[in-house]
Amino acid sequence: MKGTEKQTLFFQPTFGNKPECIVGRDGEIASFVHGLKEPIGSRERCTLFLGQRGMGKTALLLELEDRASQNGFLAVRATAHEGLAEEIIEQIQLKGSAFFKEDRKRITGVNAGAFGFSFGLTFSEETRKQFGFRAKMSMLCDRLAEKGKGILMLIDEVRTSPEMREIAASYQELVGDGKNIAIAMAGLPHAVSGILNDKVLTFLNRANKVRLGLLSLSSIEAYFEHAFTSLGIGFSDEIIKQAAERTSGIPYMMQLLGYYIVQFTRTSHAIDEDTLCKAGEAAIEDMENNVFLPILSPLSDSDRFYLQAMAEQGEIISVPKLMEKLGNKAPSFQQYRRRLIDAGIVESPRRGELVFAVPHLAEYLRKEPLL
């Protein structure tokens, strides 16, 4: 295996890619896979993963896709967008066709009408025109059950939309009909909050909700040691500790820092203080462009005003001190505090205190003021 190919096994700092190992999410993965083995309708079979950008939501869905395929499920993955329902149907038909290779003879007449398929997982023309998403999914569930397969829908970047309502409502009905189906969704906290507050989708409040937070530094240290040893890159215990600390527990930052360390050690084959510093600076720049800016761009001017005032206090914000500083703006603070918490930008660990949910964001705001 070439060096560049080997490197990509360990560090994939591009959104949408899956590295060799999903670090620090063993519990979440095991819980979901266990749910697939539970009876139809199990709470773990309907899971919402919430997390800010950079917390590894997409990589986790990719891992669940692989694990589900190993456990008797046909897993299809899509990003929420217009045409999502039709894409899910098409992916099931495309991926599931491998289980019906022997069924190539076109079924016509009465059989086609009875089964709803012309061959394999291809719908008859009558079925394709006459039935909607739920009915087609029911037929596909039954057809795949003949091969001992269930269906897992993996939906990334979920948000409230008519199609999302149709898919979620159909899932509830299919479970009620006893179909072997599961669903895992991932999204930003404020987007998922919108779905949970949707009157049509109230049943999702009973779904298993998993907040993807920061990774432990010990798990990152262990992964760095494994990756750099495998790549033939020298390091000291102190350098590995400093590298893990620079990530602040952010999965994306771990991937970025590891990637740049490998790039900057191509000739020296060892990590020193200077290499770590340069890799850290490059990783932070990518974090600012790919994580911080997208987090901040949807905010209103008022959101930005209050967020900037918080950032000036540092990573930990004393609410009484902030209210005093805001003066005549203080009465409106609670409204925007709730909005920023719902968006997953700040958290309230204890009464009278707020903290930034995304490490380095306060520092970035002080360096690059929003207003």
C-alpha positions in Angstrom: 0.0 0.0 0.0 1.4 3.4 -1.0 2.1 6.0 1.7 -0.6 8.4 0.6 -3.2 5.6 0.5 -2.1 4.4 3.9 -2.4 7.9 5.3 -6.0 8.3 4.2 -7.0 5.3 6.3 -6.2 7.3 9.4 -6.9 11.0 8.6 -9.9 12.1 6.4 -10.3 15.8 7.1 -12.8 16.2 4.3 -16.5 16.4 5.3 -18.3 13.3 4.2 -15.4 10.9 4.4 -14.9 8.1 7.0 -11.5 7.5 8.6 -10.3 4.0 9.5 -11.6 4.3 13.0 -14.5 6.3 14.6 -12.8 7.4 17.7 -14.6 7.7 21.0 -18.1 6.7 19.7 -18.1 3.0 20.6 -21.0 3.3 23.0 -23.2 5.1 20.5 -22.4 2.6 17.7 -23.0 -0.4 20.0 -26.3 1.0 21.2 -27.6 1.5 17.7 -26.5 -1.9 16.4 -28.1 -3.5 19.5 -31.3 -1.8 18.6 -31.3 -3.4 15.2 -31.4 -6.8 16.9 -34.2 -5.7 19.1 -37.9 -6.2 18.2 -39.4 -4.0 15.5 -40.3 -0.6 17.0 -37.4 -0.6 19.5 -36.6 3.0 20.6 -32.9 2.6 19.5 -34.1 1.8 16.0 -35.2 5.4 15.6 -32.2 7.6 16.7 -31.5 11.3 16.3 -27.8 12.3 16.5 -27.4 16.0 17.4 -24.1 17.9 17.1 -22.4 21.0 15.8 -20.3 20.9 12.7 -17.0 19.1 13.3 -18.5 16.6 15.8 -18.4 13.6 13.4 -22.1 13.2 12.6 -21.6 12.2 8.9 -18.6 9.8 9.7 -20.8 8.1 12.3 -23.6 7.6 9.9 -21.1 6.0 7.4 -20.0 3.7 10.2 -23.6 2.7 11.0 -24.2 2.0 7.3 -21.3 -0.5 7.4 -22.4 -2.1 10.7 -26.0 -2.4 9.6 -25.0 -4.1 6.4 -23.2 -6.7 8.6 -26.3 -7.3 10.6 -28.8 -8.1 7.9 -30.0 -4.7 6.9 -29.9 -2.9 3.5 -28.7 0.5 4.5 -29.3 3.6 2.3 -27.9 7.0 3.1 -28.9 10.4 1.8 -28.7 14.1 2.7 -32.0 15.9 3.4 -33.0 17.8 0.3 -35.8 18.2 -2.2 -36.5 14.8 -3.8 -35.2 12.9 -0.7 -38.1 10.4 -0.6 -37.6 9.4 -4.2 -33.8 9.1 -3.7 -34.4 6.7 -0.8 -36.6 4.5 -3.0 -34.1 4.6 -5.8 -31.2 3.7 -3.6 -33.0 0.7 -2.0 -33.8 -0.6 -5.5 -30.3 0.0 -6.7 -28.5 -1.6 -3.7 -31.1 -4.3 -3.2 -30.9 -5.5 -6.8 -27.8 -7.5 -5.8 -30.1 -9.8 -3.8 -32.3 -10.6 -6.8 -29.7 -11.4 -9.5 -31.5 -14.6 -10.3 -34.8 -12.8 -10.8 -34.2 -11.3 -14.3 -37.2 -12.7 -16.1 -39.9 -10.0 -16.5 -43.1 -10.9 -14.7 -46.1 -9.8 -16.6 -49.9 -9.7 -16.4 -51.6 -10.9 -13.2 -48.4 -11.5 -11.3 -47.0 -8.0 -11.9 -50.2 -6.5 -10.6 -50.3 -8.8 -7.6 -46.7 -8.3 -6.5 -46.3 -4.7 -7.6 -42.9 -5.5 -9.2 -41.9 -6.1 -12.8 -38.6 -7.9 -11.8 -36.3 -7.8 -8.8 -37.0 -4.5 -6.9 -38.2 -2.6 -10.0 -41.8 -1.5 -9.7 -44.3 -2.3 -12.4 -45.4 0.8 -14.3 -48.8 0.7 -12.6 -47.2 0.6 -9.1 -44.8 3.4 -9.9 -47.6 5.8 -11.0 -50.3 4.8 -8.6 -48.6 4.6 -5.2 -46.7 7.0 -2.9 -43.7 6.7 -0.6 -45.3 4.7 2.2 -46.9 2.1 0.0 -43.7 1.6 -2.0 -41.6 1.3 1.1 -44.0 -1.3 2.4 -43.7 -3.3 -0.8 -39.9 -3.0 -0.6 -39.8 -4.1 3.0 -41.8 -7.2 2.2 -39.7 -8.0 -0.9 -36.4 -7.7 1.0 -37.8 -9.7 3.9 -38.0 -12.6 1.5 -34.1 -12.4 1.5 -33.9 -11.9 5.2 -33.1 -8.2 5.0 -34.4 -5.2 6.8 -34.1 -1.6 5.7 -32.2 1.2 7.5 -32.6 4.8 6.3 -29.7 7.1 7.2 -30.5 10.8 6.7 -27.9 13.5 7.2 -28.4 17.3 7.8 -32.1 16.8 8.7 -34.4 19.8 8.8 -38.1 20.4 8.8 -39.6 20.0 5.3 -42.6 18.5 3.7 -40.6 15.5 2.6 -39.1 15.0 6.0 -42.6 14.9 7.4 -43.6 12.3 4.9 -40.6 10.1 5.6 -40.9 10.3 9.4 -44.6 9.8 9.4 -44.3 6.8 7.0 -41.7 5.3 9.2 -44.1 5.4 12.2 -46.8 3.8 10.1 -44.5 1.1 8.7 -43.4 0.2 12.2 -47.0 -0.1 13.2 -47.5 -2.5 10.2 -44.7 -4.7 11.5 -42.1 -3.9 8.8 -38.5 -4.5 9.6 -37.3 -0.9 9.2 -35.0 1.5 11.2 -34.0 5.1 10.8 -31.0 7.2 12.0 -30.9 10.9 11.4 -28.2 13.5 12.1 -28.3 17.2 12.2 -27.4 20.5 13.8 -29.2 21.1 17.2 -31.4 23.9 16.0 -32.5 22.0 12.9 -33.4 18.9 14.9 -35.1 21.1 17.4 -37.4 22.3 14.6 -38.3 18.8 13.7 -39.1 17.9 17.3 -41.4 20.9 17.6 -43.3 20.0 14.4 -46.8 19.0 15.3 -46.9 16.3 12.6 -43.7 14.7 13.9 -44.4 14.7 17.7 -43.7 10.9 17.9 -40.0 11.7 17.2 -39.8 13.1 20.7 -39.9 9.5 21.8 -37.0 8.6 19.6 -33.5 7.9 21.1 -31.7 11.3 21.0 -27.9 11.3 21.2 -25.9 14.5 21.6 -22.4 14.1 20.0 -20.0 16.0 22.3 -16.3 16.3 22.6 -14.0 13.3 22.6 -11.8 12.4 25.6 -8.2 13.5 25.1 -7.1 10.1 26.2 -8.9 8.5 23.3 -7.3 11.0 20.9 -3.9 10.3 22.3 -4.4 6.6 21.8 -5.5 7.1 18.2 -2.6 9.4 17.4 -0.1 6.9 18.8 -1.7 4.1 16.7 -1.8 6.2 13.5 1.7 7.7 13.7 3.3 4.4 14.7 1.6 2.7 11.7 2.8 5.5 9.4 6.4 5.3 10.7 6.4 8.8 12.2 8.4 9.3 15.3 7.1 11.0 18.4 7.5 11.5 22.1 4.8 11.0 24.8 4.9 14.7 25.5 4.3 15.6 21.8 1.4 13.2 21.6 -0.1 14.8 24.7 0.3 18.3 23.3 -1.2 17.2 20.0 -4.3 15.8 21.7 -4.7 19.0 23.8 -4.6 21.1 20.6 -7.7 19.3 19.3 -9.8 20.3 22.3 -11.6 17.1 21.8 -13.2 18.1 18.5 -13.3 15.1 16.0 -12.8 17.2 13.0 -9.9 19.1 14.6 -8.3 15.7 15.4 -8.5 14.7 11.7 -7.2 18.1 10.6 -4.2 18.1 13.0 -3.3 14.5 12.2 -3.5 15.2 8.4 -1.2 18.3 8.6 1.3 16.5 10.9 1.7 13.8 8.3 2.1 16.4 5.6 4.8 18.3 7.6 6.8 15.2 8.5 7.2 13.8 5.0 11.0 14.5 5.1 11.8 14.4 8.8 9.6 11.4 9.7 9.3 12.7 13.2 7.1 15.2 15.1 8.9 18.1 16.9 7.6 21.3 18.5 7.9 23.3 15.3 6.1 20.7 13.2 3.3 20.5 15.8 3.0 24.3 15.9 2.7 24.7 12.1 0.2 21.8 11.8 -1.8 23.4 14.6 -2.0 26.7 12.9 -3.0 25.1 9.6 -5.7 23.1 11.3 -7.2 26.1 13.2 -7.4 28.0 9.9 -9.4 25.2 8.3 -11.6 25.1 11.5 -12.4 28.8 11.1 -13.3 28.5 7.5 -15.2 25.2 7.6 -16.8 25.1 11.0 -16.9 28.6 12.7 -18.1 30.6 9.6 -20.9 28.1 8.8 -22.0 28.1 12.5 -22.2 31.9 12.6 -23.6 32.7 9.1 -27.3 31.9 9.9 -27.3 34.2 13.0 -29.3 37.4 13.0 -27.7 40.7 13.8 -29.2 40.5 17.3 -27.9 37.0 17.8 -24.5 38.2 16.8 -24.6 41.2 19.2 -25.2 39.0 22.2 -22.8 36.3 21.1 -20.1 38.9 20.7 -20.8 40.2 24.2 -20.4 36.7 25.6 -17.2 36.1 23.7 -15.6 39.2 25.3 -16.0 37.4 28.7 -14.1 34.3 27.5 -15.0 30.7 27.3 -17.0 30.8 30.6 -19.7 33.5 30.9 -21.1 34.8 34.2 -24.7 35.8 33.4 -24.9 38.4 36.1 -21.8 40.1 35.0 -22.9 40.0 31.4 -26.3 41.5 32.2 -24.6 44.3 34.1 -22.4 45.0 31.0 -25.4 44.9 28.6 -27.1 47.7 30.5 -30.4 48.7 28.7 -29.9 45.7 26.3 -30.2 43.2 29.3 -34.0 42.8 29.2 -33.8 41.2 25.7 -31.0 38.8 26.7 -33.0 35.8 27.8 -34.7 35.5 24.4 -31.4 35.4 22.5 -29.8 33.2 25.2 -32.4 30.5 24.5 -31.9 30.9 20.7 -28.1 30.4 21.0 -28.6 27.4 23.3 -31.1 25.8 20.9 -28.6 26.4 18.1 -26.0 24.5 20.1 -23.5 27.4 20.2 -23.6 28.0 23.9 -24.6 25.7 26.8 -25.7 26.4 30.4 -23.9 23.9 32.7 -25.2 25.5 35.8 -27.4 28.3 37.0 -26.0 31.8 36.2 -23.3 30.5 33.9 -22.9 29.9 30.1 -20.1 28.3 28.2 -19.3 28.1 24.5 -20.2 24.7 23.2 -17.6 24.8 20.4 -14.0 25.2 21.7 -11.9 28.1 20.2 -15.1 29.9 19.0 -14.9 32.6 21.7 -11.2 33.2 20.8 -12.2 33.4 17.1 -14.9 35.9 17.8 -12.5 38.1 19.8 -10.1 38.0 16.9 -12.7 38.4 14.2 -15.6 40.5 15.7 -19.0 39.9 14.1 -20.1 43.5 14.4 
